[in-house]
Amino acid sequence: MDNSLVSDNHGGIVAAAGMREPSGTGRFGDYGGQFVPESLVPACVELDREFRQAWADPRFRQQLERLLAVYAGRPTAMTPAWRLSAELGITLLLKREDLAHTGSHKINNVLGQALLARRMGKTRLIAETGAGQHGVATATAAALLGMSATVFMGERDIERQALNVFRMGMLGAEVVPVGSGSRTLKDACNEAMRHWVGAVDEAHYCIGSVMGPHPYPWMVREFQRVIGDEARAQCAAELTAGTPDYVVACVGGGSNAAGTFAGFVDTPARLIGVEAEGGAAMTFGANGVLHGYRSKFLQDEHGQVREAHSISAGLDYPGVGPEHAHLADLGRARYVTVSDEEVLDAVNRLCRAEGIFCALESAHALAWVLRAAGSAELPTGSTVMLTLSGRGDKDMPALMEAS
């Protein structure tokens, strides 16, 4: 990866060549890699080779672009948040991934991986899911392409996200409850990877974020890059300066943030990733290995991975994608935290000010903007582009319980 840097006029740094592919060993600086059982090494090597070939094939790219346009509904809108902008003394633009088919950014990555899996001769998709949006997107793509889907989901998340569980069943997917550990996203990842070991010949593991063994963090970021590329062009048309002062997105594993940041990493925009306070691997984590890659993870004094907490099932993960850890080391992106209470307030304020009901995950990004606006962190008069990663229908039971 080209790590050459240049100074910007905000006192920050910019990766001159942008977010490129990782090193030959699948590393972003000190992070990433391929820490998998020996039985999965050939599958990872095959996936790396096949993705490179497909991504260089104009026919594959055209097929994916057409599906994103006529099926997923891209490009998604860039919506000026007029009332919130006036209240906060900033210019706030919302990149509306909540308007994509299935209700979130997850469809971008899943359509890419499903097409790649079919190209590789696979007949089944395996997935993990927390909030259920990745599971719904995987089930959707499987139905579209005539494949079967098996989705692993923690029992606690099944309770929290009953609507999405029902949607997956309607789409023909098998939802497998995971009762081990914290019964959330981390444990669903564990079981999905174990299942993949025994089904690798027929099945593709469709990882939902910029995590996992190489090439997943890079591949998922490239499939999500469409968010940042669209947003950059839309900001150029909307803003006098062409690019925003701040680009903000929520971070669990971090796929919507990675895709968003990829469109702005070579501009002066400040990149802000917002984590859940109870799952803030970038703030409270340490270097470690989990789910096939090295990054920052919440750990106890013995190096054991700690349970994460978030009101949003999609951010209830104890680590962060390796490229995010690398961007933080470079000083190119900054990672902050917000509390559950701030998130609930952000959902309500966006609903009442703009008539937009966003997902709890997305509300983390907005919560930081609401808190920071007018301070030295986010000065009055700043322009902000914020990615709304998904819509909030799935969170209605949690919101009703919290009210």
C-alpha positions as CSV (number, residue, x, y, z in Angstrom):
1,M,0.0,0.0,0.0
2,D,1.3,3.5,-0.9
3,N,1.5,5.3,2.4
4,S,3.0,8.5,1.1
5,L,1.3,11.5,2.7
6,V,0.9,15.2,2.0
7,S,-0.3,17.9,4.4
8,D,-3.7,19.5,3.9
9,N,-4.7,23.1,4.7
10,H,-6.6,21.9,7.8
11,G,-3.5,20.7,9.6
12,G,-4.3,17.1,8.8
13,I,-2.8,14.6,6.4
14,V,-4.0,13.0,3.2
15,A,-3.0,9.6,1.8
16,A,-1.7,10.9,-1.5
17,A,-2.6,7.8,-3.4
18,G,-5.8,7.1,-1.6
19,M,-7.0,3.8,-0.1
20,R,-5.4,1.3,-2.3
21,E,-5.1,-2.5,-2.1
22,P,-3.3,-4.0,0.9
23,S,0.2,-5.5,0.7
24,G,0.9,-8.9,-0.8
25,T,0.3,-10.5,2.6
26,G,-3.1,-8.8,2.9
27,R,-1.9,-6.1,5.4
28,F,-2.8,-2.5,5.9
29,G,0.2,-1.4,7.8
30,D,0.3,-3.5,10.9
31,Y,-3.2,-4.8,10.5
32,G,-5.1,-7.4,8.4
33,G,-3.5,-10.6,7.2
34,Q,-4.9,-14.1,6.9
35,F,-5.2,-16.0,10.2
36,V,-7.3,-19.0,9.3
37,P,-7.3,-22.7,9.8
38,E,-5.1,-24.5,7.2
39,S,-8.2,-26.0,5.6
40,L,-9.4,-22.4,4.7
41,V,-6.2,-21.2,3.2
42,P,-6.9,-22.5,-0.3
43,A,-10.4,-20.9,-0.2
44,C,-8.9,-17.5,0.7
45,V,-6.3,-17.8,-2.0
46,E,-8.9,-18.8,-4.5
47,L,-11.1,-15.9,-3.5
48,D,-8.2,-13.4,-3.8
49,R,-7.4,-14.6,-7.3
50,E,-11.0,-14.7,-8.5
51,F,-11.8,-11.3,-7.1
52,R,-8.8,-9.7,-8.8
53,Q,-9.8,-11.3,-12.1
54,A,-13.5,-10.3,-11.8
55,W,-12.7,-6.7,-10.7
56,A,-10.4,-6.3,-13.8
57,D,-13.1,-7.8,-16.1
58,P,-15.3,-5.0,-17.6
59,R,-18.2,-7.4,-18.1
60,F,-18.3,-8.2,-14.4
61,R,-18.1,-4.6,-13.5
62,Q,-20.9,-3.7,-16.0
63,Q,-23.1,-6.5,-14.7
64,L,-22.7,-5.3,-11.1
65,E,-23.2,-1.6,-12.0
66,R,-26.4,-2.5,-13.9
67,L,-27.7,-4.5,-10.9
68,L,-26.9,-1.6,-8.5
69,A,-28.8,0.8,-10.8
70,V,-31.9,-1.2,-11.8
71,Y,-32.2,-3.4,-8.7
72,A,-30.6,-1.7,-5.8
73,G,-31.7,1.8,-6.8
74,R,-28.4,3.6,-7.1
75,P,-27.3,6.3,-7.1
76,T,-28.9,7.0,-3.7
77,A,-29.8,10.6,-3.0
78,M,-27.8,13.3,-1.3
79,T,-30.3,15.1,0.9
80,P,-29.6,18.5,2.4
81,A,-30.7,18.5,6.1
82,W,-32.0,22.1,5.9
83,R,-33.6,22.4,9.3
84,L,-30.8,20.7,11.3
85,S,-28.3,22.7,9.4
86,A,-30.0,25.9,10.5
87,E,-30.2,24.7,14.1
88,L,-26.6,23.6,14.3
89,G,-25.0,26.5,12.3
90,I,-23.4,24.1,9.7
91,T,-24.3,22.7,6.3
92,L,-25.2,19.1,6.7
93,L,-25.7,16.7,3.8
94,L,-27.0,13.2,4.2
95,K,-25.9,10.4,1.9
96,R,-29.1,8.3,1.8
97,E,-28.1,4.6,1.9
98,D,-31.4,4.1,3.7
99,L,-33.1,4.5,0.3
100,A,-31.2,1.5,-1.2
101,H,-33.1,-1.7,-1.8
102,T,-33.4,-3.8,1.4
103,G,-32.9,-0.6,3.4
104,S,-29.2,-0.2,3.9
105,H,-25.7,-0.1,2.3
106,K,-25.3,-3.8,2.7
107,I,-26.8,-4.6,-0.7
108,N,-23.9,-3.0,-2.5
109,N,-21.4,-5.5,-1.1
110,V,-23.7,-8.5,-1.2
111,L,-24.6,-8.1,-4.8
112,G,-20.9,-8.0,-5.6
113,Q,-20.0,-11.0,-3.6
114,A,-23.0,-13.0,-4.8
115,L,-22.1,-12.3,-8.5
116,L,-18.5,-13.3,-7.7
117,A,-19.7,-16.5,-5.9
118,R,-21.8,-17.5,-8.9
119,R,-18.8,-16.8,-11.2
120,M,-16.8,-19.2,-9.0
121,G,-19.4,-21.9,-9.4
122,K,-20.7,-21.7,-5.8
123,T,-24.4,-22.5,-5.2
124,R,-24.9,-21.3,-1.6
125,L,-24.2,-18.2,0.4
126,I,-23.2,-18.2,4.1
127,A,-23.5,-15.1,6.1
128,E,-23.4,-13.7,9.6
129,T,-25.6,-10.8,10.7
130,G,-26.2,-8.6,13.8
131,A,-28.9,-6.1,13.0
132,G,-30.2,-8.4,10.3
133,Q,-29.6,-6.0,7.4
134,H,-26.7,-8.0,6.0
135,G,-28.7,-11.2,6.4
136,V,-31.6,-9.6,4.6
137,A,-29.4,-8.4,1.8
138,T,-27.7,-11.8,1.5
139,A,-31.1,-13.6,1.4
140,T,-32.3,-11.1,-1.2
141,A,-29.2,-11.6,-3.5
142,A,-29.6,-15.4,-3.1
143,A,-33.2,-15.3,-4.2
144,L,-32.3,-13.0,-7.1
145,L,-29.6,-15.3,-8.4
146,G,-31.2,-18.6,-7.6
147,M,-28.9,-19.6,-4.8
148,S,-29.6,-20.8,-1.3
149,A,-28.6,-18.8,1.8
150,T,-27.7,-19.8,5.4
151,V,-27.5,-16.9,7.9
152,F,-26.1,-17.2,11.4
153,M,-27.5,-14.8,14.0
154,G,-27.1,-14.5,17.7
155,E,-30.1,-15.4,19.8
156,R,-30.1,-12.0,21.5
157,D,-30.1,-10.3,18.1
158,I,-32.9,-12.6,16.8
159,E,-35.0,-11.2,19.7
160,R,-34.0,-7.6,19.0
161,Q,-34.5,-7.8,15.3
162,A,-37.5,-10.1,14.8
163,L,-38.7,-8.1,11.7
164,N,-35.5,-8.8,9.8
165,V,-35.6,-12.5,10.9
166,F,-39.0,-12.8,9.4
167,R,-37.9,-11.0,6.2
168,M,-35.0,-13.5,5.8
169,G,-37.4,-16.4,6.1
170,M,-39.8,-14.8,3.5
171,L,-36.9,-14.6,1.1
172,G,-36.1,-18.3,1.6
173,A,-33.0,-18.1,3.8
174,E,-32.3,-20.5,6.7
175,V,-31.6,-18.5,9.9
176,V,-29.5,-20.4,12.3
177,P,-29.7,-19.2,16.0
178,V,-26.4,-18.9,17.8
179,G,-26.6,-19.5,21.5
180,S,-22.9,-19.4,22.5
181,G,-21.0,-16.5,24.1
182,S,-22.8,-13.2,24.2
183,R,-25.3,-14.5,21.6
184,T,-24.6,-11.5,19.3
185,L,-22.6,-10.6,16.2
186,K,-19.2,-11.8,17.3
187,D,-20.6,-15.3,18.0
188,A,-22.5,-15.4,14.7
189,C,-19.2,-14.7,13.0
190,N,-17.6,-17.6,14.9
191,E,-20.3,-20.1,13.8
192,A,-20.4,-18.8,10.2
193,M,-16.7,-19.3,9.8
194,R,-16.9,-22.8,11.4
195,H,-19.7,-23.8,9.0
196,W,-17.7,-22.5,6.0
197,V,-14.8,-24.9,6.8
198,G,-17.1,-27.8,6.1
199,A,-18.9,-26.3,3.1
200,V,-16.2,-24.5,1.3
201,D,-16.5,-26.5,-2.0
202,E,-20.2,-25.5,-2.5
203,A,-20.6,-22.3,-0.5
204,H,-19.2,-18.8,-0.4
205,Y,-18.9,-17.0,3.0
206,C,-20.4,-13.6,2.3
207,I,-18.8,-11.5,5.0
208,G,-20.8,-8.3,5.7
209,S,-18.1,-5.8,6.7
210,V,-14.5,-4.9,6.2
211,M,-13.3,-7.6,8.5
212,G,-12.2,-11.2,8.2
213,P,-9.1,-12.7,6.5
214,H,-7.6,-11.2,3.3
215,P,-9.0,-10.5,0.8
216,Y,-12.3,-9.6,2.6
217,P,-11.5,-6.2,4.1
218,W,-10.2,-5.0,0.8
219,M,-12.9,-6.7,-1.4
220,V,-15.8,-5.4,0.8
221,R,-14.3,-1.9,0.8
222,E,-14.1,-2.0,-3.0
223,F,-17.7,-3.1,-3.3
224,Q,-18.8,-0.3,-0.9
225,R,-16.6,2.3,-2.6
226,V,-19.7,3.2,-4.7
227,I,-21.0,5.2,-1.7
228,G,-17.9,7.4,-1.5
229,D,-17.6,7.8,-5.3
230,E,-21.2,8.9,-5.6
231,A,-21.0,11.1,-2.6
232,R,-18.0,12.9,-3.9
233,A,-19.6,13.7,-7.2
234,Q,-22.8,14.8,-5.4
235,C,-20.9,17.1,-3.0
236,A,-19.1,18.6,-6.0
237,A,-22.5,19.6,-7.4
238,E,-23.9,20.7,-4.0
239,L,-21.1,22.6,-2.3
240,T,-19.3,25.7,-3.4
241,A,-16.0,24.3,-2.3
242,G,-16.6,21.0,-4.0
243,T,-15.7,18.9,-1.1
244,P,-17.0,18.9,2.5
245,D,-14.9,19.9,5.5
246,Y,-16.0,16.7,7.4
247,V,-17.0,13.3,6.2
248,V,-18.8,11.3,9.0
249,A,-20.0,7.7,9.2
250,C,-20.8,5.1,11.9
251,V,-18.3,2.3,12.5
252,G,-18.9,-1.3,13.7
253,G,-16.8,-3.5,11.5
254,G,-16.8,-0.4,9.3
255,S,-17.9,-1.1,5.8
256,N,-20.1,1.9,5.2
257,A,-17.4,4.1,6.6
258,A,-14.7,2.5,4.5
259,G,-16.7,2.8,1.4
260,T,-17.5,6.5,2.2
261,F,-13.9,7.3,3.2
262,A,-12.6,5.8,0.0
263,G,-14.2,8.6,-2.0
264,F,-12.7,11.4,0.1
265,V,-9.4,10.0,1.4
266,D,-7.4,12.0,-1.2
267,T,-9.2,15.3,-0.4
268,P,-8.7,17.7,2.5
269,A,-11.9,16.5,4.2
270,R,-11.5,15.3,7.8
271,L,-12.7,11.7,8.1
272,I,-14.7,10.9,11.3
273,G,-15.7,7.4,12.3
274,V,-18.2,7.1,15.1
275,E,-18.3,4.0,17.3
276,A,-20.7,2.9,20.1
277,E,-19.3,3.8,23.5
278,G,-19.6,0.1,24.6
279,G,-17.9,-1.3,21.5
280,A,-15.2,1.3,20.9
281,A,-12.3,-0.9,19.8
282,M,-10.5,2.2,18.5
283,T,-10.7,3.9,21.9
284,F,-10.4,1.1,24.4
285,G,-9.0,-1.8,22.3
286,A,-5.6,-3.3,21.8
287,N,-4.0,-5.2,19.0
288,G,-5.1,-8.7,18.6
289,V,-6.4,-11.4,16.2
290,L,-10.0,-12.5,15.8
291,H,-12.1,-13.9,12.9
292,G,-9.0,-14.3,10.7
293,Y,-7.4,-10.9,10.9
294,R,-5.3,-8.6,13.1
295,S,-6.8,-5.3,14.2
296,K,-7.9,-3.4,17.4
297,F,-10.2,-5.5,19.7
298,L,-11.7,-5.0,23.1
299,Q,-9.7,-7.3,25.4
300,D,-9.3,-8.0,29.1
301,E,-6.0,-8.1,30.9
302,H,-5.4,-11.7,29.8
303,G,-6.0,-10.8,26.1
304,Q,-9.4,-12.4,25.9
305,V,-11.9,-10.7,23.7
306,R,-14.5,-8.7,25.8
307,E,-18.2,-8.5,25.1
308,A,-19.2,-5.3,23.4
309,H,-22.4,-3.4,24.0
310,S,-24.5,-1.1,21.9
311,I,-28.2,-0.3,21.6
312,S,-27.7,-1.1,17.9
313,A,-27.2,-4.7,17.1
314,G,-25.1,-3.8,14.0
315,L,-22.4,-2.1,16.1
316,D,-22.4,-4.7,18.8
317,Y,-18.9,-6.0,17.8
318,P,-15.7,-5.9,19.8
319,G,-13.4,-5.0,16.9
320,V,-12.9,-2.8,13.9
321,G,-11.8,-3.5,10.3
322,P,-8.0,-3.4,9.8
323,E,-8.0,-0.5,7.3
324,H,-9.7,1.7,9.9
325,A,-7.0,0.8,12.5
326,H,-4.4,1.7,9.8
327,L,-6.1,5.0,8.9
328,A,-6.1,5.9,12.6
329,D,-2.4,5.1,12.9
330,L,-1.7,7.4,10.0
331,G,-3.7,10.1,11.5
332,R,-5.9,10.3,8.4
333,A,-9.1,9.3,10.1
334,R,-10.3,10.1,13.7
335,Y,-12.5,7.7,15.6
336,V,-14.9,9.0,18.4
337,T,-17.6,7.5,20.5
338,V,-21.2,8.3,21.5
339,S,-23.5,6.9,24.1
340,D,-26.8,5.0,23.7
341,E,-28.6,8.0,25.1
342,E,-27.1,10.3,22.5
343,V,-28.1,7.9,19.8
344,L,-31.7,7.8,20.8
345,D,-31.8,11.6,20.9
346,A,-30.3,11.7,17.4
347,V,-33.0,9.4,16.0
348,N,-35.7,11.6,17.5
349,R,-34.2,14.8,16.3
350,L,-33.7,13.6,12.7
351,C,-37.3,12.3,12.6
352,R,-38.7,15.6,13.8
353,A,-36.5,18.0,12.0
354,E,-36.2,16.2,8.6
355,G,-38.9,13.5,8.5
356,I,-36.2,10.8,8.1
357,F,-36.2,7.7,10.3
358,C,-32.7,6.3,10.3
359,A,-31.3,3.1,11.8
360,L,-29.8,3.2,15.3
361,E,-26.4,2.4,13.7
362,S,-26.6,5.5,11.4
363,A,-27.7,7.6,14.3
364,H,-24.3,7.2,15.9
365,A,-22.8,9.4,13.2
366,L,-25.5,12.0,13.6
367,A,-25.1,11.9,17.4
368,W,-21.5,13.1,17.2
369,V,-22.5,15.9,14.8
370,L,-25.2,17.1,17.1
371,R,-22.8,17.0,20.1
372,A,-19.8,18.6,18.3
373,A,-21.5,21.3,16.2
374,G,-20.4,24.7,17.2
375,S,-17.3,23.5,19.1
376,A,-13.7,23.4,18.2
377,E,-14.2,19.8,17.0
378,L,-16.8,21.0,14.4
379,P,-16.8,24.8,14.1
380,T,-19.8,26.8,13.1
381,G,-20.0,27.3,9.3
382,S,-18.5,23.8,8.5
383,T,-19.8,21.6,5.8
384,V,-20.5,18.0,6.7
385,M,-21.3,15.0,4.6
386,L,-22.8,12.2,6.7
387,T,-23.6,8.7,5.5
388,L,-27.0,7.4,6.7
389,S,-26.2,3.7,6.4
390,G,-29.7,2.4,6.8
391,R,-33.3,3.0,7.7
392,G,-34.8,2.5,11.1
393,D,-37.9,0.2,10.5
394,K,-36.1,-2.7,12.1
395,D,-35.4,-0.7,15.3
396,M,-39.0,0.1,16.1
397,P,-39.3,-2.5,18.9
398,A,-36.1,-1.3,20.5
399,L,-37.2,2.3,20.3
400,M,-40.7,1.5,21.7
401,E,-39.0,-0.3,24.6
402,A,-36.6,2.7,25.2
403,S,-39.4,5.3,25.1
